[in-house]
Amino acid sequence: MKDIKQVWWQVWDQVWDQVESQVLSQVGDQVWNQVRHQVGDQIESQVRSQVWRNLEKTQERH
């Protein structure tokens, strides 16, 4: 499970960086910093819990 978590964080960082750069170019630093703290945490926890559930299901099948 540890390996999968490491992969997950790598993927998450890549995706987040892309989102961040796109949003930054559109809204600017100040707005993004506010949005990131509010929305980013919610999205991250939702996505992460969803991914964990899916990973656990696939692991059970093996």
Sine and cosine of phi, psi and omega as CSV:
sin_phi,cos_phi,sin_psi,cos_psi,sin_omega,cos_omega
0.00,0.00,-0.50,0.86,-0.04,-1.00
-0.89,0.45,-0.66,0.75,0.00,-1.00
-0.87,0.49,-0.68,0.74,-0.02,-1.00
-0.90,0.44,-0.62,0.78,0.02,-1.00
-0.90,0.43,-0.64,0.76,0.02,-1.00
-0.89,0.45,-0.70,0.71,0.04,-1.00
-0.87,0.49,-0.70,0.71,0.00,-1.00
-0.83,0.55,-0.71,0.71,-0.04,-1.00
-0.92,0.39,-0.59,0.81,0.04,-1.00
-0.89,0.45,-0.73,0.68,0.01,-1.00
-0.88,0.47,-0.72,0.69,-0.02,-1.00
-0.84,0.54,-0.71,0.70,-0.02,-1.00
-0.88,0.48,-0.67,0.74,-0.01,-1.00
-0.90,0.44,-0.75,0.66,-0.01,-1.00
-0.88,0.47,-0.72,0.69,-0.05,-1.00
-0.88,0.47,-0.65,0.76,0.02,-1.00
-0.87,0.49,-0.66,0.75,0.02,-1.00
-0.90,0.44,-0.74,0.67,0.02,-1.00
-0.86,0.51,-0.71,0.70,-0.06,-1.00
-0.86,0.50,-0.73,0.68,-0.06,-1.00
-0.92,0.39,-0.60,0.80,0.03,-1.00
-0.91,0.41,-0.75,0.67,-0.03,-1.00
-0.91,0.42,-0.67,0.74,-0.01,-1.00
-0.84,0.54,-0.69,0.73,-0.04,-1.00
-0.91,0.41,-0.39,0.92,-0.04,-1.00
-1.00,-0.05,-0.66,0.75,-0.16,-0.99
-0.94,-0.34,-0.34,0.94,-0.01,-1.00
1.00,-0.04,0.23,-0.97,-0.17,-0.98
-0.89,0.45,-0.77,0.63,-0.15,-0.99
-0.89,0.46,-0.75,0.67,0.00,-1.00
-0.87,0.49,-0.71,0.71,-0.06,-1.00
-0.88,0.48,-0.67,0.74,-0.02,-1.00
-0.87,0.49,-0.65,0.76,0.04,-1.00
-0.92,0.40,-0.74,0.67,-0.04,-1.00
-0.89,0.45,-0.65,0.76,-0.09,-1.00
-0.87,0.49,-0.69,0.73,-0.05,-1.00
-0.92,0.38,-0.63,0.77,-0.05,-1.00
-0.98,0.19,-0.84,0.55,-0.12,-0.99
-0.98,0.21,-0.66,0.75,-0.08,-1.00
-0.84,0.55,-0.71,0.70,-0.02,-1.00
-0.89,0.45,-0.67,0.74,0.00,-1.00
-0.90,0.43,-0.76,0.65,-0.02,-1.00
-0.87,0.50,-0.70,0.71,-0.07,-1.00
-0.87,0.49,-0.72,0.69,-0.05,-1.00
-0.93,0.37,-0.61,0.79,0.03,-1.00
-0.91,0.41,-0.77,0.64,-0.03,-1.00
-0.88,0.48,-0.69,0.73,-0.07,-1.00
-0.90,0.44,-0.72,0.70,-0.03,-1.00
-0.91,0.42,-0.60,0.80,0.05,-1.00
-0.89,0.45,-0.72,0.69,-0.02,-1.00
-0.90,0.44,-0.68,0.74,0.01,-1.00
-0.85,0.52,-0.70,0.71,0.00,-1.00
-0.87,0.50,-0.71,0.71,0.00,-1.00
-0.90,0.44,-0.67,0.75,0.00,-1.00
-0.90,0.44,-0.68,0.74,-0.02,-1.00
-0.91,0.42,-0.61,0.79,0.04,-1.00
-0.90,0.44,-0.70,0.71,-0.03,-1.00
-0.92,0.39,-0.57,0.82,0.01,-1.00
-0.92,0.38,-0.59,0.81,-0.01,-1.00
-0.90,0.43,-0.51,0.86,-0.03,-1.00
-0.94,0.33,-0.50,0.87,-0.07,-1.00
-0.95,0.30,0.00,0.00,0.00,0.00
